[in-house]
């Protein structure tokens, strides 16, 4: 790789995004951007998925004596 070529690096974390730009071994830009905790949280989405899976399981148990099952998305 030529020493004057720019390399862009990104690190996506659960609460931050890291950014680095370098040319060869020289770091031109290095920054860590913090994400607002309200946007970084996945708790609400995981609770919703769990509710959906629980409801599907309950509906499958309600189907007594039928051979077809409710499709899982």
Backbone as a chain_set.jsonl record, in Angstrom:
{"seq": "XXXXXXXXXXXXXXXXXXXXXXXXXXXXXXXXXXXXXXXXXXXXXXXXXXXXXXXXXXXXXXXXXXXXXXXXX", "coords": {"N": [[0.842, -1.167, 0.0], [0.654, 2.204, -0.874], [2.412, 4.844, 0.829], [1.183, 7.33, 0.978], [-1.495, 6.957, 0.753], [-4.831, 7.374, 1.864], [-6.392, 6.061, 4.73], [-9.393, 5.091, 6.074], [-10.979, 4.463, 9.123], [-13.483, 2.911, 11.082], [-15.204, 2.378, 14.115], [-17.824, 0.821, 15.42], [-19.555, 1.0, 18.282], [-21.622, 0.107, 21.154], [-22.355, 2.422, 22.437], [-20.936, 4.418, 21.274], [-19.075, 5.844, 18.493], [-16.158, 5.27, 16.833], [-13.68, 7.055, 15.029], [-11.104, 7.163, 12.652], [-8.551, 8.535, 10.687], [-5.891, 7.962, 8.592], [-2.662, 8.392, 7.079], [-0.397, 6.451, 5.719], [1.725, 5.829, 8.376], [1.007, 8.003, 9.815], [-1.329, 9.579, 11.82], [-4.087, 11.366, 10.954], [-6.584, 12.188, 11.773], [-8.47, 11.557, 14.668], [-11.065, 10.416, 16.58], [-13.666, 10.026, 18.994], [-16.991, 9.54, 19.007], [-19.713, 10.116, 21.03], [-22.796, 8.473, 21.569], [-26.11, 9.442, 22.172], [-27.615, 8.147, 25.074], [-30.346, 7.415, 24.885], [-30.716, 6.78, 22.198], [-28.883, 4.768, 21.9], [-29.782, 2.589, 23.266], [-31.012, -0.726, 23.205], [-32.896, -2.02, 24.516], [-35.71, -1.606, 24.464], [-36.43, -2.515, 21.887], [-35.637, -5.202, 22.049], [-37.346, -6.123, 24.045], [-39.777, -5.883, 22.733], [-39.467, -7.738, 20.62], [-39.359, -10.064, 22.146], [-41.944, -10.109, 23.219], [-43.403, -10.558, 20.874], [-42.423, -13.105, 20.097], [-43.32, -14.596, 22.307], [-46.104, -14.34, 22.062], [-46.531, -15.658, 19.616], [-45.771, -18.25, 20.348], [-47.762, -18.809, 22.234], [-50.037, -18.755, 20.61], [-49.489, -20.951, 18.984], [-49.713, -23.021, 20.814], [-52.408, -22.839, 21.325], [-53.579, -23.897, 19.116], [-54.959, -26.724, 18.873], [-54.824, -30.045, 17.942], [-54.635, -29.473, 15.275], [-52.76, -29.73, 12.292], [-51.309, -27.785, 10.977], [-49.059, -25.111, 11.565], [-48.637, -21.837, 12.982], [-47.031, -19.461, 11.039], [-43.678, -18.396, 11.563], [-42.312, -15.276, 11.38]], "CA": [[0.0, 0.0, 0.0], [1.457, 3.419, -0.893], [2.407, 5.527, 2.119], [0.357, 8.534, 0.947], [-2.898, 6.565, 0.6], [-5.63, 7.614, 3.06], [-7.132, 4.912, 5.259], [-10.465, 5.493, 6.98], [-11.378, 3.362, 10.011], [-14.643, 3.205, 11.913], [-15.487, 1.377, 15.13], [-19.184, 1.024, 15.902], [-19.801, 0.395, 19.581], [-23.013, 0.216, 21.591], [-22.615, 3.773, 22.9], [-20.022, 5.365, 20.644], [-18.535, 5.553, 17.167], [-14.773, 5.712, 16.73], [-13.292, 7.437, 13.671], [-9.669, 7.393, 12.499], [-8.066, 8.729, 9.316], [-4.425, 7.965, 8.612], [-1.91, 8.331, 5.839], [0.778, 5.684, 6.131], [1.718, 5.66, 9.836], [0.614, 9.286, 10.395], [-2.753, 9.712, 12.119], [-4.539, 12.706, 10.602], [-7.808, 12.506, 12.527], [-8.848, 10.495, 15.594], [-12.157, 10.961, 17.371], [-14.676, 9.111, 19.506], [-18.269, 10.246, 19.081], [-20.64, 9.463, 21.951], [-24.188, 8.415, 21.128], [-27.058, 9.701, 23.245], [-28.075, 6.854, 25.615], [-31.698, 7.076, 24.41], [-30.591, 6.179, 20.871], [-27.993, 3.615, 21.972], [-30.443, 1.496, 23.97], [-31.736, -1.718, 22.408], [-33.78, -2.714, 25.459], [-37.095, -1.526, 24.015], [-36.597, -3.387, 20.721], [-35.534, -6.606, 22.469], [-38.58, -6.455, 24.767], [-40.834, -6.034, 21.73], [-39.25, -9.029, 19.954], [-39.727, -11.126, 23.087], [-43.403, -10.141, 23.264], [-43.879, -11.18, 19.631], [-42.129, -14.548, 20.167], [-44.199, -15.191, 23.319], [-47.456, -14.411, 21.498], [-46.528, -16.726, 18.609], [-45.743, -19.531, 21.076], [-49.088, -19.012, 22.836], [-50.975, -19.098, 19.536], [-49.193, -22.322, 18.548], [-50.273, -23.936, 21.816], [-53.87, -22.781, 21.231], [-53.982, -24.706, 17.97], [-54.951, -28.099, 19.362], [-55.34, -31.018, 17.004], [-54.417, -29.079, 13.887], [-51.398, -30.076, 11.871], [-50.578, -26.613, 10.508], [-48.567, -24.212, 12.6], [-48.589, -20.423, 12.619], [-45.681, -19.209, 10.522], [-42.843, -17.425, 12.257], [-41.837, -14.314, 10.392]], "C": [[0.896, 1.241, 0.0], [1.33, 4.192, 0.42], [1.536, 6.778, 2.136], [-1.135, 8.232, 0.79], [-3.625, 6.792, 1.916], [-6.39, 6.348, 3.442], [-8.138, 5.444, 6.27], [-10.88, 4.28, 7.799], [-12.537, 3.826, 10.873], [-14.839, 2.054, 12.884], [-16.863, 1.685, 15.698], [-19.38, 0.269, 17.204], [-21.26, 0.55, 19.969], [-23.349, 1.623, 22.065], [-21.713, 4.809, 22.275], [-19.628, 4.894, 19.245], [-17.118, 6.114, 17.142], [-14.41, 5.959, 15.279], [-11.789, 7.698, 13.649], [-9.353, 7.526, 11.007], [-6.551, 8.784, 9.399], [-3.877, 7.901, 7.203], [-0.595, 7.665, 6.18], [0.702, 5.419, 7.624], [1.318, 6.945, 10.554], [-0.893, 9.346, 10.582], [-3.15, 11.166, 11.876], [-5.744, 13.144, 11.416], [-8.159, 11.302, 13.394], [-9.901, 11.064, 16.528], [-13.083, 9.835, 17.825], [-15.95, 9.911, 19.71], [-19.224, 9.472, 19.978], [-22.063, 9.563, 21.418], [-25.069, 8.654, 22.348], [-27.61, 8.361, 23.757], [-29.481, 6.446, 25.162], [-31.658, 6.391, 23.049], [-29.764, 4.905, 20.903], [-28.666, 2.394, 22.603], [-31.18, 0.566, 23.003], [-32.745, -2.467, 23.272], [-35.224, -2.74, 24.964], [-37.356, -2.472, 22.835], [-36.536, -4.856, 21.124], [-36.78, -7.032, 23.249], [-39.725, -6.693, 23.782], [-40.702, -7.372, 20.99], [-39.661, -10.176, 20.868], [-41.245, -11.243, 23.191], [-43.973, -10.845, 22.031], [-43.642, -12.691, 19.666], [-43.046, -15.254, 21.172], [-45.607, -15.352, 22.759], [-47.563, -15.508, 20.451], [-46.559, -18.088, 19.296], [-47.107, -19.824, 21.699], [-50.104, -19.413, 21.765], [-50.745, -20.521, 19.042], [-49.755, -23.337, 19.536], [-51.793, -23.964, 21.77], [-54.399, -23.651, 20.097], [-53.865, -26.176, 18.4], [-55.562, -29.006, 18.297], [-55.174, -30.629, 15.54], [-52.967, -29.354, 13.526], [-50.611, -28.848, 11.406], [-50.189, -25.732, 11.69], [-48.613, -22.777, 12.082], [-47.16, -20.122, 12.171], [-44.981, -18.165, 11.37], [-42.222, -16.541, 11.199], [-40.407, -14.49, 10.2]], "O": [[1.82, 1.317, 0.81], [0.27, 4.195, 1.045], [1.178, 7.249, 3.216], [-1.947, 9.153, 0.703], [-3.104, 6.446, 2.976], [-6.952, 5.659, 2.591], [-7.776, 6.159, 7.205], [-11.107, 3.2, 7.252], [-12.578, 4.967, 11.334], [-14.662, 0.891, 12.522], [-17.048, 2.695, 16.378], [-19.37, -0.961, 17.223], [-22.054, 1.074, 19.188], [-24.524, 1.989, 22.093], [-21.716, 5.966, 22.696], [-19.816, 3.737, 18.87], [-16.91, 7.3, 17.4], [-14.777, 5.181, 14.398], [-11.263, 8.379, 14.529], [-9.82, 6.741, 10.182], [-5.991, 9.556, 10.178], [-4.528, 7.426, 6.272], [0.24, 8.258, 6.864], [-0.279, 4.845, 8.099], [1.293, 6.975, 11.785], [-1.65, 9.185, 9.625], [-2.619, 12.08, 12.508], [-5.906, 14.327, 11.714], [-8.15, 10.165, 12.922], [-9.667, 12.074, 17.193], [-13.257, 8.832, 17.133], [-15.978, 10.855, 20.5], [-19.513, 8.304, 19.718], [-22.478, 10.594, 20.889], [-24.801, 8.128, 23.429], [-28.028, 7.526, 22.955], [-29.774, 5.254, 25.067], [-32.478, 5.515, 22.774], [-29.916, 4.047, 20.034], [-28.159, 1.279, 22.479], [-31.882, 1.021, 22.099], [-33.37, -3.427, 22.821], [-35.888, -3.774, 25.036], [-38.384, -3.149, 22.794], [-37.298, -5.672, 20.604], [-37.223, -8.174, 23.129], [-40.541, -7.595, 23.974], [-41.698, -8.058, 20.758], [-40.249, -11.155, 20.408], [-41.779, -12.351, 23.244], [-44.912, -11.633, 22.138], [-44.528, -13.471, 19.316], [-43.496, -16.373, 20.925], [-46.237, -16.39, 22.96], [-48.569, -16.216, 20.395], [-47.293, -18.981, 18.872], [-47.556, -20.97, 21.691], [-50.929, -20.3, 21.984], [-51.701, -21.224, 18.716], [-50.223, -24.401, 19.132], [-52.411, -24.968, 22.125], [-55.549, -24.089, 20.132], [-52.798, -26.782, 18.296], [-56.669, -28.765, 17.815], [-55.546, -31.4, 14.655], [-52.068, -29.224, 14.357], [-49.38, -28.86, 11.434], [-50.914, -25.633, 12.68], [-48.627, -22.546, 10.873], [-46.199, -20.486, 12.849], [-45.584, -17.195, 11.83], [-41.663, -17.038, 10.221], [-39.798, -13.775, 9.403]]}, "num_chains": 1, "name": "protein.A"}
